[in-house]
Amino acid sequence: MESPDRILIVDDDPEIRRLLVDYLAKNGFEALPARDGREMAQMLDKHAIDLVVLDLNLPDADGLTLCRDLRTRSNLPVLMLTARGEETDRIIGIEMGADDYLVKPFSPRELVARLKAVLRRTRALPPNLQAETQRCLAFAGWRLDTATRVLTAPDGVVVPLSGGEYRLLRLLLEHPNRVLNRDQLTELLHGRTPGPYDRAIDVQISRLRQRLREENAPQIIKTVRGEGYVLAAAVEGRASCD
């Protein structure tokens, strides 16, 4: 029998922790509580966690900082949980590496749906493809440091990436010379199926091409007509970008 997904609930409100642990247990998950950043670190050391539900406001640390620090050493999915509803906070959360964002008060049923969606797209890599584990991914003279998320051009110039641009580039680099269609990219990056007129992926590809200095004649990220996009370069995994 398959073991249930293990969810770490990091929230300083004991009532919310109890509610979520109980509700998730009734819906096929194993949930573990942590009240602050210190307990979160302890739980991550002791247990194999599949996803972290992380509150933005904690007594000993900022949830955004914890999310960013977690991203420097792990690809563990993170769902931000907060009372803040401003668009800026949501954007910052995603830029720090959060996979989704849920505003309090919320329905536990919606949380379960979001958790399942995040886990599904995290695991939805195309068959027989595995993510690179090396810290540095080198391609066509470029280098991407997956720990610091720093992209360096062949001439040594550091090119800034948004959270979305980083995730798209990382996904393409983990599947070099393989065509990924729009449905796959949209599901993996956004957790949804694109509509017939959804051009979000095309816009993201265009922006990433600008970062890679190939707006006019793409050589690294090529369009395969009627199929999708392909990173047309050899990718070398290295222990360090130094």
C-alpha positions as CSV (number, residue, x, y, z in Angstrom):
1,M,0.0,0.0,0.0
2,E,1.3,3.4,-1.0
3,S,2.2,5.7,2.0
4,P,0.3,9.0,2.3
5,D,1.9,12.3,1.3
6,R,3.4,13.9,4.3
7,I,2.5,17.6,4.7
8,L,4.3,19.9,7.2
9,I,2.0,22.7,8.6
10,V,4.0,25.7,9.8
11,D,1.7,28.1,11.6
12,D,1.9,29.9,15.0
13,D,-1.8,29.5,15.6
14,P,-2.4,26.3,17.5
15,E,-6.1,26.1,16.5
16,I,-5.2,26.3,12.8
17,R,-2.5,23.7,13.2
18,R,-4.9,21.3,14.9
19,L,-7.7,21.9,12.4
20,L,-5.4,21.3,9.4
21,V,-3.7,18.3,10.9
22,D,-7.1,16.6,11.6
23,Y,-8.7,17.6,8.3
24,L,-5.7,16.5,6.2
25,A,-5.6,13.2,8.0
26,K,-9.2,12.6,7.1
27,N,-8.4,13.3,3.5
28,G,-5.6,10.8,3.0
29,F,-2.6,12.9,4.1
30,E,-0.2,12.6,7.0
31,A,0.2,16.1,8.5
32,L,2.8,17.2,11.0
33,P,2.6,20.5,12.9
34,A,5.3,23.1,13.5
35,R,4.7,26.5,15.3
36,D,7.7,28.4,14.0
37,G,10.9,28.4,11.8
38,R,12.9,26.5,14.4
39,E,10.4,23.7,14.7
40,M,10.1,23.7,10.9
41,A,13.9,23.1,10.6
42,Q,13.7,20.3,13.1
43,M,10.8,18.6,11.3
44,L,12.6,18.8,8.0
45,D,15.7,17.2,9.5
46,K,13.7,14.3,11.1
47,H,11.1,13.5,8.5
48,A,10.8,13.1,4.8
49,I,8.3,15.8,3.9
50,D,6.5,16.0,0.6
51,L,5.1,19.6,0.8
52,V,5.3,22.5,3.3
53,V,2.3,24.7,4.1
54,L,4.1,27.8,5.4
55,D,2.5,30.8,7.2
56,L,3.9,34.2,6.2
57,N,3.9,35.6,9.7
58,L,5.8,33.6,12.3
59,P,7.0,34.6,15.8
60,D,10.7,33.9,15.1
61,A,11.1,34.4,11.3
62,D,9.5,35.8,8.2
63,G,7.8,33.1,6.1
64,L,9.2,34.7,2.9
65,T,12.7,34.5,4.2
66,L,12.2,30.9,5.2
67,C,10.8,30.0,1.8
68,R,13.8,31.7,0.1
69,D,16.3,29.9,2.3
70,L,14.5,26.6,1.7
71,R,14.7,27.2,-2.0
72,T,18.5,27.6,-1.9
73,R,18.9,23.9,-0.8
74,S,15.7,22.1,-1.8
75,N,13.0,21.9,-4.5
76,L,10.4,20.9,-1.8
77,P,7.0,22.3,-2.8
78,V,5.8,25.2,-0.7
79,L,2.3,26.6,-0.3
80,M,2.2,30.0,1.4
81,L,-0.5,30.6,3.9
82,T,-1.2,34.1,5.1
83,A,-3.8,36.6,6.2
84,R,-2.4,39.1,3.7
85,G,-4.3,39.4,0.5
86,E,-2.5,42.2,-1.3
87,E,-1.3,41.4,-4.8
88,T,2.2,42.5,-4.0
89,D,2.5,40.0,-1.2
90,R,1.3,37.2,-3.5
91,I,3.8,38.2,-6.2
92,I,6.7,38.4,-3.6
93,G,5.7,34.9,-2.3
94,I,5.9,33.4,-5.8
95,E,9.1,35.2,-6.6
96,M,10.7,33.8,-3.4
97,G,9.9,30.3,-4.8
98,A,6.5,29.5,-3.4
99,D,4.5,27.1,-5.6
100,D,1.1,28.4,-4.6
101,Y,-0.5,31.0,-2.3
102,L,-3.6,30.8,-0.2
103,V,-5.1,33.7,1.8
104,K,-6.8,33.3,5.2
105,P,-9.6,32.7,5.9
106,F,-9.8,29.8,3.5
107,S,-11.8,26.6,3.0
108,P,-10.0,23.4,4.1
109,R,-11.5,21.8,1.0
110,E,-9.7,24.4,-1.1
111,L,-6.5,23.8,0.7
112,V,-6.7,20.1,-0.1
113,A,-7.4,20.9,-3.8
114,R,-4.4,23.2,-3.9
115,L,-2.2,20.6,-2.2
116,K,-3.1,17.9,-4.7
117,A,-2.6,20.3,-7.6
118,V,0.9,21.3,-6.4
119,L,1.9,17.7,-5.8
120,R,0.5,16.7,-9.1
121,R,2.4,19.2,-11.2
122,T,5.6,18.8,-9.1
123,R,5.6,15.1,-10.1
124,A,4.3,15.6,-13.6
125,L,7.7,15.4,-15.4
126,P,7.4,13.7,-18.7
127,P,8.2,9.9,-18.6
128,N,11.8,8.7,-18.3
129,L,13.1,12.2,-17.5
130,Q,14.8,13.1,-14.3
131,A,15.8,16.5,-12.9
132,E,19.5,17.3,-12.7
133,T,20.8,17.4,-9.1
134,Q,24.0,19.3,-9.8
135,R,24.2,22.8,-8.5
136,C,25.4,24.4,-11.7
137,L,23.8,23.8,-15.2
138,A,26.0,25.0,-18.0
139,F,24.7,25.4,-21.6
140,A,25.8,27.3,-24.7
141,G,28.3,29.3,-22.7
142,W,25.7,30.3,-20.1
143,R,25.7,29.1,-16.4
144,L,22.7,28.8,-14.1
145,D,23.4,28.4,-10.4
146,T,20.4,26.4,-9.1
147,A,21.2,27.3,-5.4
148,T,21.4,31.0,-5.8
149,R,19.3,31.2,-9.0
150,V,22.0,33.4,-10.6
151,L,22.2,33.2,-14.4
152,T,25.5,34.2,-15.9
153,A,26.0,35.1,-19.6
154,P,29.0,33.9,-21.6
155,D,30.7,37.3,-21.1
156,G,30.4,37.1,-17.3
157,V,27.4,39.5,-17.0
158,V,24.9,38.4,-14.4
159,V,21.4,38.4,-15.8
160,P,18.5,38.8,-13.4
161,L,15.6,36.3,-13.5
162,S,12.1,36.5,-12.1
163,G,10.8,33.5,-10.2
164,G,8.7,32.5,-13.2
165,E,11.6,32.9,-15.6
166,Y,13.9,30.8,-13.4
167,R,11.4,28.0,-13.1
168,L,10.8,27.9,-16.9
169,L,14.5,27.9,-17.6
170,R,15.2,25.2,-15.0
171,L,12.5,23.1,-16.5
172,L,13.9,23.4,-20.0
173,L,17.4,22.7,-18.8
174,E,16.3,19.6,-17.0
175,H,14.9,18.3,-20.3
176,P,17.4,19.3,-23.0
177,N,16.7,18.5,-26.6
178,R,13.2,17.2,-25.7
179,V,10.1,19.0,-27.0
180,L,7.7,20.1,-24.3
181,N,4.3,21.2,-25.5
182,R,2.3,24.1,-24.1
183,D,0.0,21.8,-22.1
184,Q,3.0,20.2,-20.3
185,L,4.6,23.6,-19.6
186,T,1.4,25.2,-18.4
187,E,0.6,22.3,-16.1
188,L,4.1,22.1,-14.6
189,L,4.5,25.8,-14.1
190,H,1.0,27.0,-13.3
191,G,-0.9,23.9,-12.2
192,R,-3.7,24.3,-14.7
193,T,-4.7,23.2,-18.3
194,P,-4.4,26.0,-20.8
195,G,-7.4,27.2,-22.7
196,P,-7.6,27.4,-26.5
197,Y,-6.4,31.0,-26.5
198,D,-4.1,30.9,-23.6
199,R,-0.7,32.4,-24.6
200,A,0.9,32.7,-21.2
201,I,3.6,30.2,-22.0
202,D,4.4,32.0,-25.3
203,V,4.8,35.3,-23.4
204,Q,7.1,33.6,-20.8
205,I,9.2,32.0,-23.5
206,S,9.5,35.4,-25.2
207,R,10.7,37.0,-22.0
208,L,13.2,34.3,-21.3
209,R,14.6,34.6,-24.9
210,Q,15.2,38.3,-24.2
211,R,17.2,37.3,-21.1
212,L,19.2,34.9,-23.2
213,R,19.8,37.7,-25.8
214,E,18.1,35.9,-28.6
215,E,14.9,37.7,-29.4
216,N,15.3,37.7,-33.2
217,A,16.9,34.4,-34.1
218,P,16.5,31.9,-31.3
219,Q,19.2,29.3,-31.2
220,I,18.9,28.1,-27.6
221,I,15.1,27.9,-27.1
222,K,13.6,26.9,-30.4
223,T,9.9,26.7,-31.5
224,V,8.8,23.3,-32.9
225,R,5.8,24.3,-35.0
226,G,2.6,22.5,-34.0
227,E,4.4,20.9,-31.0
228,G,6.0,23.2,-28.5
229,Y,9.4,24.4,-27.4
230,V,12.8,22.7,-27.1
231,L,16.1,23.8,-25.4
232,A,18.4,23.0,-28.3
233,A,21.7,22.8,-26.4
234,A,23.8,20.3,-24.5
235,V,23.5,20.8,-20.8
236,E,26.4,19.9,-18.5
237,G,25.8,19.5,-14.7
238,R,28.5,20.7,-12.5
239,A,29.1,20.7,-8.7
240,S,29.8,24.4,-8.8
241,C,29.5,27.4,-11.1
242,D,32.9,28.8,-10.0
